[in-house]
Amino acid sequence: MAKEIKQKDESQNIASQISPWKMLWPISIGLGVVAYLLYDNFDVKAFDVVKFTWNSFFWLFVAVLLMLFRDLGYVFRIRVLTDNKLNWRQAIRVIMLWEFTSAITPSAVGGTGLAVIYVNKEGISIGRSTAVVMATSFLDELYFILMFPLLLLFINVEKLFMVSGIESYSREFLVLAIIGYSVKLIYTVFISYGLFKNPRMIKKILFNVFSIRFLKKWRYSATQEGNEIMDSSKELKKKSFSFWLKAFGATVFSWTSRYWVVNAMFVAFFVINEHALLYARQLVMWIMMLVSPTPGGSGFTEFVFTEYLGDFLPQVAGIVVLMATLWRLITYYPYLIIGAIIGPSWIKDKFGKK
């Protein structure tokens, strides 16, 4: 009886966090910002410049394919980190739910909190699930930490942050990038220390995280499994170089695929000469999104896209807004729809019909 009550409470808490209704908030913000930008700065000539041809459809297909590659990389990585204890179907389900949660929560929060539960409910112990999710966070942040300074070696800083042809680079974007990078660097050092040096600290953090109001129902189980986190951490430390190479390789594959989506999308309609610079600006833009307080970066992302990537497009009012909208349609809204579809059935399957 107690177990049934606990499962009911857990399902209600999960349902409240991944409710399909929560997708309305980020959609409203994003579309609201797009509507404002179109109203404030739009020229009907934009539709004359953006023409759909067979070449356009081909490169848009490539853009969608790159997003599929990105998800495939994530799915492969989580299977590697769980020693293939998740089958392909389970791994896909976890990643889709994870992306949905990220899409309806502020960028600074992401979907990491509930990701532990998603992995756990697919048959992985909560201690091991925590270690796996933390490993994915570590690998993601490591990608940014390594790529950002590497890009600065090949791309001029002023050119990277220059906006709309202004000779002096935008100090606002530079400050946002520095803040975002600093947060990521501190977080990466913290995670790597806790995961590979002092797992006992992770046990303490886990208790504090599950002390949050909507996660309190799982605090007892999290505390009981605290020692398993330490065991899992020891497991990860013993993993071979090839294990980490495969996991990090999948991470690089995923994020690089995601960034090339914009390149493919722009090539569908325009001639782009500086692909490396466009790629670098997207990485910087993603770092900036860390400071966004809105769900999935809605509104803030569209604004930064129009201001920061507009230099690569013809200077016709409204074109960059149309491209920003198309970009979000490919990279963001599908996860809202997929998550809203599989979320309720997943809850029903994992917590019982009651």
MITIPA-318901 format. One record per residue (C-alpha): residue number from 1; residue in one letter; x, y, z. Coordinates in Angstrom, 2 decimals. Example, Ala and Ser with C-alpha at 12.3 -4.5 7.8 and 13.67 -1.06 7.14 Angstrom:
    i  aa       c1       c2       c3
    1   A    12.30    -4.50     7.80
    2   S    13.67    -1.06     7.14
//
This chain:
    i  aa       c1       c2       c3
    1   M     0.00     0.00     0.00
    2   A     2.78     2.41     0.97
    3   K     4.60     1.57    -2.26
    4   E     1.50     2.33    -4.32
    5   I     1.04     5.69    -2.57
    6   K     4.70     6.52    -3.14
    7   Q     4.43     5.64    -6.84
    8   K     1.31     7.75    -7.15
    9   D     3.05    10.73    -5.56
   10   E     6.09    10.24    -7.76
   11   S     3.99    10.06   -10.93
   12   Q     2.09    13.21    -9.94
   13   N     5.34    15.09    -9.33
   14   I     6.86    13.92   -12.62
   15   A     3.64    14.71   -14.48
   16   S     3.59    18.24   -13.09
   17   Q     7.17    18.83   -14.23
   18   I     6.87    17.46   -17.79
   19   S     3.26    18.42   -18.40
   20   P     2.54    19.13   -22.09
   21   W     0.89    22.37   -20.94
   22   K     4.32    23.68   -19.93
   23   M     5.30    23.84   -23.59
   24   L     2.85    26.72   -24.06
   25   W     5.02    29.10   -22.05
   26   P     8.24    28.83   -24.12
   27   I     6.24    28.76   -27.37
   28   S     4.40    31.94   -26.36
   29   I     7.63    33.72   -25.44
   30   G     9.43    32.66   -28.60
   31   L     6.60    33.49   -30.97
   32   G     5.97    36.75   -29.11
   33   V     9.55    37.90   -29.65
   34   V     9.45    36.83   -33.31
   35   A     6.17    38.72   -33.81
   36   Y     7.65    41.85   -32.23
   37   L    10.81    41.65   -34.35
   38   L     8.76    41.18   -37.52
   39   Y     6.49    44.08   -36.60
   40   D     9.39    46.33   -35.66
   41   N    11.66    45.48   -38.59
   42   F    10.19    43.74   -41.62
   43   D    10.21    44.32   -45.35
   44   V     8.03    42.30   -47.70
   45   K    11.07    42.11   -50.01
   46   A    12.42    39.48   -47.65
   47   F    10.14    36.94   -49.32
   48   D    11.65    37.85   -52.68
   49   V    15.13    37.05   -51.41
   50   V    14.21    33.81   -49.61
   51   K    13.22    31.52   -52.46
   52   F    12.54    27.81   -52.19
   53   T    14.25    25.73   -54.86
   54   W    15.34    22.12   -55.11
   55   N    18.70    23.25   -53.77
   56   S    16.91    24.84   -50.80
   57   F    14.98    21.69   -50.01
   58   F    18.16    19.62   -50.25
   59   W    20.08    21.75   -47.75
   60   L    17.09    22.00   -45.41
   61   F    16.96    18.19   -45.51
   62   V    20.66    18.20   -44.60
   63   A    19.87    20.55   -41.68
   64   V    17.20    18.16   -40.37
   65   L    19.56    15.23   -40.93
   66   L    22.23    16.97   -38.84
   67   M    19.76    17.28   -35.98
   68   L    19.08    13.55   -36.25
   69   F    22.85    12.96   -36.13
   70   R    23.00    15.13   -33.04
   71   D    20.36    13.00   -31.30
   72   L    22.01     9.80   -32.50
   73   G    25.26    10.92   -30.90
   74   Y    23.48    11.56   -27.60
   75   V    21.74     8.17   -27.75
   76   F    25.02     6.39   -28.50
   77   R    26.75     8.23   -25.65
   78   I    24.20     7.34   -22.99
   79   R    24.40     3.70   -24.06
   80   V    28.18     3.83   -23.70
   81   L    27.93     5.43   -20.25
   82   T    25.45     2.78   -19.07
   83   D    27.55    -0.05   -20.54
   84   N    24.74    -0.69   -23.05
   85   K    22.29    -1.61   -20.27
   86   L    19.83     0.71   -22.02
   87   N    18.70    -0.66   -25.36
   88   W    18.29     1.69   -28.32
   89   R    14.59     2.25   -27.69
   90   Q    15.13     3.09   -24.03
   91   A    18.04     5.38   -24.84
   92   I    16.01     7.27   -27.45
   93   R    13.13     7.67   -25.01
   94   V    15.42     9.03   -22.28
   95   I    17.07    11.53   -24.65
   96   M    13.73    12.78   -26.02
   97   L    12.30    13.28   -22.52
   98   W    15.54    14.94   -21.46
   99   E    15.40    17.34   -24.41
  100   F    11.75    18.11   -23.71
  101   T    12.55    18.98   -20.11
  102   S    15.44    21.19   -21.26
  103   A    13.07    22.93   -23.67
  104   I    10.56    23.87   -20.97
  105   T    13.03    24.91   -18.26
  106   P    15.41    27.91   -18.15
  107   S    18.70    27.34   -20.00
  108   A    20.63    27.78   -16.77
  109   V    18.67    24.86   -15.25
  110   G    18.29    22.48   -18.17
  111   G    16.80    19.00   -17.90
  112   T    19.52    17.42   -15.78
  113   G    17.48    17.17   -12.57
  114   L    14.76    14.97   -14.01
  115   A    17.19    13.17   -16.33
  116   V    18.36    11.15   -13.32
  117   I    14.80     9.91   -12.85
  118   Y    14.36     9.17   -16.57
  119   V    17.46     6.96   -16.59
  120   N    16.54     5.39   -13.25
  121   K    13.04     4.41   -14.39
  122   E    14.53     2.63   -17.40
  123   G    16.15     0.11   -15.06
  124   I    19.37     1.82   -13.93
  125   S    19.87     2.33   -10.18
  126   I    19.48     5.92    -9.01
  127   G    23.10     6.06    -7.86
  128   R    24.40     4.89   -11.22
  129   S    21.88     7.13   -13.01
  130   T    23.24    10.14   -11.15
  131   A    26.80     9.24   -12.09
  132   V    25.78     8.79   -15.75
  133   V    23.93    12.10   -15.93
  134   M    26.81    13.91   -14.25
  135   A    29.22    12.30   -16.72
  136   T    27.12    13.60   -19.64
  137   S    27.14    17.10   -18.12
  138   F    30.90    16.88   -17.66
  139   L    31.43    15.82   -21.29
  140   D    29.12    18.55   -22.62
  141   E    30.86    21.26   -20.65
  142   L    34.28    19.88   -21.56
  143   Y    33.39    20.33   -25.23
  144   F    32.71    24.04   -24.71
  145   I    35.70    24.53   -22.43
  146   L    38.06    23.08   -25.04
  147   M    36.46    24.42   -28.22
  148   F    36.07    28.08   -27.22
  149   P    39.78    28.86   -26.63
  150   L    40.69    26.64   -29.60
  151   L    38.52    28.74   -31.89
  152   L    40.08    31.93   -30.55
  153   L    43.44    30.70   -31.83
  154   F    42.14    30.72   -35.41
  155   I    39.51    33.45   -35.39
  156   N    40.15    37.09   -34.54
  157   V    38.35    38.12   -31.35
  158   E    37.06    41.38   -32.81
  159   K    35.73    39.57   -35.87
  160   L    34.07    36.97   -33.68
  161   F    32.14    39.54   -31.68
  162   M    31.61    42.21   -34.34
  163   V    27.94    42.94   -34.89
  164   S    26.23    44.40   -37.98
  165   G    29.44    45.64   -39.57
  166   I    30.43    47.81   -36.62
  167   E    34.21    48.13   -36.48
  168   S    34.44    47.74   -32.72
  169   Y    33.14    44.42   -31.48
  170   S    30.08    44.27   -29.25
  171   R    31.17    44.53   -25.62
  172   E    27.76    43.31   -24.49
  173   F    28.11    39.99   -26.30
  174   L    31.72    39.66   -25.20
  175   V    30.72    40.16   -21.55
  176   L    27.90    37.61   -21.85
  177   A    30.29    35.10   -23.43
  178   I    32.88    35.62   -20.71
  179   I    30.28    35.20   -17.96
  180   G    28.85    32.07   -19.60
  181   Y    32.28    30.57   -20.20
  182   S    33.37    31.30   -16.61
  183   V    30.28    29.58   -15.23
  184   K    30.89    26.57   -17.47
  185   L    34.56    26.42   -16.49
  186   I    33.78    26.56   -12.75
  187   Y    31.03    23.96   -13.15
  188   T    33.32    21.64   -15.14
  189   V    36.08    21.86   -12.53
  190   F    33.50    21.23    -9.80
  191   I    31.99    18.22   -11.57
  192   S    35.32    16.67   -12.48
  193   Y    36.53    17.06    -8.90
  194   G    33.39    15.52    -7.47
  195   L    33.14    12.75   -10.03
  196   F    36.76    11.67   -10.19
  197   K    38.33    12.95    -6.97
  198   N    35.76    13.34    -4.18
  199   P    32.51    11.44    -4.88
  200   R    31.47    11.84    -1.26
  201   M    30.76    15.46    -2.05
  202   I    28.37    14.34    -4.79
  203   K    26.47    12.27    -2.24
  204   K    25.98    15.38    -0.14
  205   I    24.92    17.43    -3.15
  206   L    22.44    14.74    -4.17
  207   F    20.78    15.02    -0.78
  208   N    20.55    18.79    -1.13
  209   V    19.13    18.59    -4.66
  210   F    16.44    16.15    -3.59
  211   S    15.55    18.51    -0.77
  212   I    13.98    20.81    -3.37
  213   R    10.24    20.93    -2.86
  214   F     9.09    19.07    -5.98
  215   L    11.83    16.43    -5.59
  216   K    11.37    15.74    -1.87
  217   K     9.40    12.57    -2.56
  218   W    12.60    10.91    -3.76
  219   R    14.92    12.25    -1.04
  220   Y    14.85     9.09     1.07
  221   S    15.68     6.85    -1.89
  222   A    18.39     9.27    -3.02
  223   T    19.96     9.22     0.44
  224   Q    19.80     5.43     0.61
  225   E    21.52     5.19    -2.75
  226   G    24.19     7.73    -1.84
  227   N    26.84     5.09    -1.33
  228   E    26.11     3.67    -4.76
  229   I    27.05     7.03    -6.26
  230   M    30.47     6.61    -4.74
  231   D    30.70     3.08    -6.14
  232   S    29.62     4.29    -9.58
  233   S    32.18     7.07    -9.43
  234   K    34.85     4.49    -8.71
  235   E    33.52     2.54   -11.67
  236   L    33.84     5.54   -13.98
  237   K    37.36     6.25   -12.77
  238   K    38.36     2.71   -13.70
  239   K    36.96     2.98   -17.21
  240   S    39.43     2.60   -20.02
  241   F    40.70     5.35   -22.26
  242   S    38.68     3.91   -25.16
  243   F    35.51     4.18   -23.06
  244   W    36.00     7.92   -22.50
  245   L    37.19     8.40   -26.07
  246   K    33.94     6.92   -27.40
  247   A    31.82     8.97   -24.98
  248   F    33.62    12.24   -25.74
  249   G    33.72    11.43   -29.45
  250   A    29.93    11.06   -29.41
  251   T    29.71    14.39   -27.57
  252   V    31.83    16.17   -30.19
  253   F    29.80    14.53   -32.97
  254   S    26.50    15.66   -31.39
  255   W    27.38    19.29   -30.72
  256   T    29.23    19.79   -33.99
  257   S    26.27    18.37   -35.90
  258   R    23.97    20.78   -34.10
  259   Y    26.08    23.81   -34.95
  260   W    26.33    22.91   -38.62
  261   V    22.52    23.05   -38.82
  262   V    22.65    26.84   -39.23
  263   N    25.38    26.55   -41.86
  264   A    23.26    24.14   -43.89
  265   M    20.17    26.28   -43.39
  266   F    21.89    29.47   -44.58
  267   V    23.43    27.70   -47.61
  268   A    19.91    26.64   -48.59
  269   F    19.13    30.25   -49.51
  270   F    22.35    32.29   -49.58
  271   V    26.04    32.14   -50.41
  272   I    28.11    31.72   -47.22
  273   N    31.88    32.15   -47.39
  274   E    32.93    32.10   -43.73
  275   H    31.60    28.81   -42.40
  276   A    34.18    28.55   -39.62
  277   L    33.22    31.98   -38.28
  278   L    29.52    31.11   -38.44
  279   Y    30.22    27.90   -36.52
  280   A    32.27    29.80   -33.92
  281   R    29.54    32.39   -33.39
  282   Q    27.00    29.65   -32.75
  283   L    29.21    28.15   -30.07
  284   V    29.57    31.58   -28.45
  285   M    25.83    32.13   -28.76
  286   W    25.17    28.85   -26.93
  287   I    27.50    29.94   -24.14
  288   M    25.54    33.22   -23.89
  289   M    22.28    31.28   -23.59
  290   L    23.44    30.04   -20.21
  291   V    22.38    33.37   -18.70
  292   S    18.89    33.18   -20.19
  293   P    16.13    32.95   -17.52
  294   T    13.42    31.83   -19.97
  295   P    12.40    28.22   -20.74
  296   G    14.71    26.80   -23.41
  297   G    16.12    30.29   -23.92
  298   S    12.89    31.30   -25.68
  299   G    12.86    34.91   -26.77
  300   F    16.45    35.53   -25.72
  301   T    17.75    33.02   -28.27
  302   E    15.73    34.48   -31.13
  303   F    16.95    37.97   -30.25
  304   V    20.63    36.97   -30.02
  305   F    20.31    35.02   -33.28
  306   T    19.01    38.04   -35.16
  307   E    21.63    40.39   -33.72
  308   Y    24.63    38.07   -33.76
  309   L    24.19    36.01   -36.93
  310   G    22.51    38.65   -39.09
  311   D    25.85    39.70   -40.61
  312   F    25.91    36.53   -42.70
  313   L    22.61    37.34   -44.41
  314   P    21.50    39.93   -47.00
  315   Q    20.72    43.24   -45.32
  316   V    17.00    43.13   -46.07
  317   A    14.69    43.83   -43.15
  318   G    13.04    40.68   -41.84
  319   I    15.28    38.03   -43.42
  320   V    17.21    37.30   -40.25
  321   V    13.94    37.00   -38.29
  322   L    12.62    34.49   -40.81
  323   M    15.85    32.49   -40.52
  324   A    15.71    32.58   -36.72
  325   T    12.15    31.25   -36.82
  326   L    13.09    28.49   -39.28
  327   W    16.08    27.56   -37.11
  328   R    13.90    27.18   -34.02
  329   L    11.38    25.13   -36.01
  330   I    14.16    22.67   -36.84
  331   T    16.13    22.61   -33.58
  332   Y    13.67    23.40   -30.79
  333   Y     9.94    22.94   -31.38
  334   P    10.15    19.26   -32.47
  335   Y    11.34    18.32   -28.98
  336   L     8.35    20.07   -27.43
  337   I     5.99    18.07   -29.61
  338   I     7.78    14.72   -29.19
  339   G     8.05    15.18   -25.42
  340   A     4.39    16.13   -25.10
  341   I     3.46    12.95   -26.98
  342   I     5.66    10.39   -25.22
  343   G     5.70    12.00   -21.75
  344   P     2.20    10.97   -20.57
  345   S     2.53     7.43   -21.92
  346   W     5.97     7.09   -20.31
  347   I     4.56     8.14   -16.92
  348   K     1.71     5.69   -17.30
  349   D     4.09     2.88   -18.24
  350   K     6.65     3.52   -15.49
  351   F     4.35     4.40   -12.60
  352   G     1.35     2.24   -13.38
  353   K    -2.12     2.99   -14.76
  354   K    -3.36     4.28   -11.43
//
